[in-house]
Amino acid sequence: MNYIHSSHDFTIVIHLCIIACALILGSTLRSKIKVLQKYLIPAPMIGGVFLFFFYNYISPMLNLETGTFFLEELMFHLLNISFIAMQLRIPAKKEKAQRKGTLWSNVTALLAEYGLQCTLGLLAAILLLRRFLPGSSVSIGLTLCLGFELGPGQAESMAKVWEGAPYNVANAGDVGLTMAAIGFVIGSVVGVILINRAAKKGWLSAEYVEKLRNRKVGNGFFKNAEDRVASSFQTTVSESMDTFTLHIALILFTYLISFLVLAGLEWIVARFVGGKVLEAVTGLWGINFVVSSLCAILVRKFIIAVHAEHVIDNHTCNRIDGIAVDVTVAACLGAIEIAAIRQYWVPILVLTAIGVVITCYITPWFCSRLFGDYSFMRFLMIFGTANGTLPTALSLLRVVDPDFETPVAQEYVSATAMMFVFALPILALVNWPAKGNVWPFVGITAAYVLISFILYLKLAGKRAFAKGGYFYMPEEKAE
């Protein structure tokens, strides 16, 4: 089929329309199938399954072979746009300071997740999976952390770099996407199972158990017009420019700045330095979302400095971020190629098993002893992000804390800002295993595990090795 008519190329538009059809289909199926509602399966993930089968089996017959490449590029850019949208939001004035103990407890849990997933994933690739990993693809072990902890956008953009020279790790991006999709499923399904178990085992107080029992499983749509809620405020007069247009323009302007920063840095290093430094700078394109975030913070601070922060509507930024996340989740599944799963099916199964052990067994054990209050809710936040993204965690938390009355969500988000700094070494050196520097990288990630363990001992105190089984709760201390 030809998609160029009268000098107009419809190819990209056709791909966007297919994604739109998948999202509509996902929303419709979720509204009709109770089991999808019960286990909080996101509509974009359901639509992504349709995209997976479409682009693997149907698109070649329709002359749309470039579909997976388009989806990969779309995810890369939407990831950066998502981070910019989040960082452009004007922070609210805090009523009270973040408690240091809670801050460091969240950071400790996040350090442990990063360290365990990176270290055990690479060790499995080195010690157990070499016979199934051709060439230098031991770095595939890192896709456990990239997919589970960081999410589909980061997994695809960072692992995709390994497919080119000098790494030549075949289908690395597809493996990263596969691990991210598996993480989403585990986070949604197992998360709901654990919530129901918490109600029976007394990991939640009677107040929150009652809210859980009274919760109505939604189909994804408001039932009538009266139930609808406003989701944003206008900050411009429509006769001049629509508010949504202004926010899109600010986000794309910031994205242009981030591109110019990286391109300029690469040009300067290539002209005056070269060598290993140039190789390191080139690798920064794989973590462009970091640069995009930093540029967005600078743009936001400039807007505040000139007293124009009133033109930014945080709710509108949330809507744009939501669009980026929804499309990214659907594209994540659609971009996976069957060939990659066939080539790496044994490593994928082994890495998935390790991820399940870490997030479903080790994480609840240490989180229940690490946190002094709201321990199960705080565990849900750690668990959700360790198997997907922040939206996954918030969806799980909303089941037991529907109005976010507890400080759990805000205190977790505050901790991620500090964790972002701690994660920079991993993000900056993520290409080391693909270059053959596997053991030095394992040493770095093992240091994360050691540091998190030392912090755990200090923060948990007497609870550090308290007996209490899978999820420890002090007597009459359920939150």
Residue pairs with C-beta under 8 A, 6 or more apart in sequence:
1 62
1 63
2 63
3 9
3 10
3 11
3 14
3 63
4 10
4 11
11 64
11 66
12 70
14 64
15 64
15 67
15 70
15 71
18 51
18 54
18 67
19 47
19 51
19 71
19 327
19 330
19 331
19 334
21 50
22 47
22 48
22 50
22 51
22 54
22 330
22 334
23 43
23 44
23 47
23 326
23 327
23 330
24 47
25 46
25 47
25 50
26 42
26 43
26 44
26 45
26 46
26 47
26 48
26 50
26 330
27 43
27 47
27 220
27 221
29 36
29 43
29 46
30 36
30 37
30 41
30 42
30 43
30 46
30 219
30 220
31 37
31 219
31 220
31 221
32 219
34 217
36 46
37 217
37 218
37 219
37 220
38 192
38 217
39 188
39 189
39 192
40 188
40 191
40 192
40 395
40 396
40 399
41 185
41 188
41 189
42 184
42 188
42 326
42 329
42 391
42 395
43 220
43 326
44 325
44 326
44 327
44 329
44 330
45 181
45 184
45 185
45 188
45 329
45 330
45 333
47 330
48 181
48 329
48 330
48 331
48 332
48 333
48 334
49 333
51 71
51 330
51 331
51 333
51 334
52 333
52 334
52 336
54 67
54 334
55 64
55 67
55 68
55 71
55 334
55 335
56 336
56 337
56 338
59 65
59 67
67 334
68 334
68 335
68 337
71 331
71 334
71 335
72 156
72 160
72 173
72 331
72 335
74 327
74 328
74 331
75 152
75 153
75 156
75 157
75 328
75 331
75 332
75 335
76 153
76 156
76 157
76 160
76 288
77 255
78 153
78 324
78 327
78 328
78 331
79 153
79 154
79 157
79 289
79 324
79 328
80 255
80 258
80 288
80 289
80 292
81 251
81 252
81 255
81 292
81 320
81 324
82 153
82 289
82 321
82 324
82 325
82 328
83 289
83 292
83 293
83 296
84 251
84 254
84 255
84 258
84 292
84 293
84 295
84 296
85 247
85 251
85 317
85 318
85 320
85 321
85 324
86 293
86 296
86 317
86 321
87 293
87 296
87 297
87 300
88 247
88 250
88 251
88 254
88 296
88 299
88 300
88 312
88 317
89 300
89 312
89 314
89 317
89 318
90 300
90 304
90 309
90 312
90 314
98 411
98 414
99 411
101 372
101 459
102 371
102 407
102 411
102 415
103 411
103 414
103 415
103 418
104 455
104 459
105 370
105 371
105 372
105 378
105 459
106 378
106 381
106 382
106 411
106 412
106 414
106 415
106 416
106 419
107 415
107 418
107 419
107 422
107 455
108 370
108 452
108 455
108 456
108 459
109 363
109 366
109 367
109 370
109 378
109 382
109 452
110 382
110 385
110 415
110 416
110 419
110 422
111 419
111 422
111 448
111 451
111 452
111 455
112 363
112 366
112 448
112 449
112 452
112 453
112 456
113 149
113 358
113 359
113 363
113 382
113 385
113 386
114 145
114 149
114 422
114 423
114 426
114 445
114 448
115 445
115 446
115 447
115 448
115 449
115 450
115 451
115 452
116 358
116 362
116 449
117 144
117 145
117 148
117 149
117 354
117 355
117 358
117 386
118 142
118 144
118 145
118 426
118 441
118 445
118 448
119 442
119 445
119 446
119 448
119 449
120 144
120 354
120 358
121 141
121 142
121 143
121 144
121 145
121 351
121 354
121 355
122 138
122 139
122 141
122 142
122 433
122 438
122 441
122 442
122 445
123 141
123 442
124 141
124 350
124 351
124 354
125 133
125 138
125 139
125 140
125 141
125 347
126 138
126 141
126 438
126 442
128 350
129 138
129 140
129 141
129 346
129 347
129 350
130 138
132 344
132 346
132 347
133 140
133 344
133 347
134 170
135 168
135 169
135 170
136 167
136 168
136 169
136 434
136 435
136 436
137 162
137 169
137 170
137 172
137 434
138 433
138 438
139 162
139 167
139 169
139 172
139 431
139 433
139 434
139 438
140 169
140 172
140 175
140 344
140 347
140 351
141 347
141 351
141 433
142 159
142 430
142 433
143 155
143 159
143 172
143 175
143 176
143 178
143 179
143 351
144 179
144 351
144 354
144 355
145 426
146 154
146 155
146 158
146 159
146 176
146 179
146 180
146 430
147 155
147 176
147 177
147 178
147 179
147 180
147 181
147 182
147 183
148 179
148 180
148 182
148 183
148 355
148 359
148 386
148 387
148 388
149 385
149 386
150 158
151 180
151 183
151 388
151 389
152 176
152 177
152 180
152 181
152 184
152 328
152 329
152 331
152 332
153 289
153 328
153 332
154 287
154 289
155 173
155 176
155 177
155 179
155 180
156 173
156 176
156 177
156 180
156 332
156 335
157 286
157 287
157 288
157 289
158 176
158 286
158 287
158 427
158 430
159 169
159 172
159 173
159 175
159 176
160 172
160 173
160 176
160 286
161 167
161 283
161 285
161 286
161 431
161 434
162 168
162 169
162 172
162 173
162 431
162 434
163 169
163 170
163 171
163 172
163 173
166 435
167 431
167 434
167 435
169 434
170 343
171 337
171 339
171 340
171 343
171 344
172 434
173 335
174 335
174 336
174 337
174 339
174 340
174 341
175 340
175 344
175 347
175 348
177 332
177 333
177 335
177 336
178 336
178 340
178 341
178 344
178 348
179 348
179 351
179 352
179 355
180 332
180 388
181 332
181 333
181 336
182 348
182 352
182 355
183 355
183 387
183 388
184 329
184 332
184 387
184 388
184 392
186 355
186 356
186 359
186 360
186 387
187 383
187 384
187 386
187 387
187 388
187 392
187 393
187 396
188 388
188 392
188 395
190 360
190 387
191 380
191 383
191 384
191 387
191 392
191 396
192 396
192 399
194 360
194 364
194 380
194 383
195 212
195 380
195 396
195 399
195 400
197 203
198 204
198 376
198 400
198 471
199 209
199 212
199 213
201 471
202 473
202 478
203 368
203 375
203 376
203 471
203 473
203 478
204 212
204 376
204 400
204 478
204 479
205 478
205 479
206 478
208 400
208 401
208 479
211 400
211 401
211 402
212 399
212 400
215 399
215 402
222 228
231 315
231 318
231 319
232 243
232 244
232 313
232 315
232 316
232 318
232 319
233 243
233 313
233 315
233 316
234 243
234 313
235 243
235 246
235 310
235 311
235 312
235 313
235 316
236 242
236 243
236 246
236 311
243 313
243 316
244 316
244 319
244 320
246 311
247 312
247 313
247 316
247 317
247 320
248 320
250 299
250 312
251 320
253 299
254 292
254 295
254 296
254 299
255 292
257 295
257 299
258 288
258 291
258 292
258 294
258 295
258 296
261 291
261 295
262 284
262 285
262 288
262 291
265 281
265 284
266 278
266 281
266 282
266 284
269 277
269 278
269 281
270 278
280 428
283 430
283 431
284 290
284 291
286 430
286 431
287 427
287 428
287 430
290 424
290 427
293 420
300 312
303 309
303 311
303 312
325 389
325 391
341 348
355 387
358 386
359 383
359 386
359 387
360 383
361 470
363 379
363 382
363 383
363 386
364 379
364 383
364 470
364 471
365 470
365 471
365 472
366 456
366 460
367 375
367 378
367 379
367 382
367 383
368 375
368 376
368 379
368 468
368 471
368 472
368 473
369 460
369 463
369 464
369 465
369 466
369 468
369 472
370 456
370 459
370 460
370 463
371 378
371 379
372 463
373 479
374 406
374 407
374 408
374 479
375 473
375 479
376 400
376 471
376 478
376 479
377 397
377 400
377 401
377 406
377 408
377 479
378 408
378 412
379 471
380 393
380 396
380 397
380 400
381 393
381 394
381 396
381 397
381 408
381 409
381 412
382 393
382 412
383 393
383 396
384 390
384 392
384 393
384 394
384 395
384 396
384 397
385 392
385 393
390 413
390 416
393 412
394 409
397 404
397 408
397 409
398 404
401 408
401 409
404 410
422 448
425 444
426 444
426 445
426 448
429 441
429 444
432 438
432 440
432 441
433 441
456 464
457 464
463 472
463 474
466 472
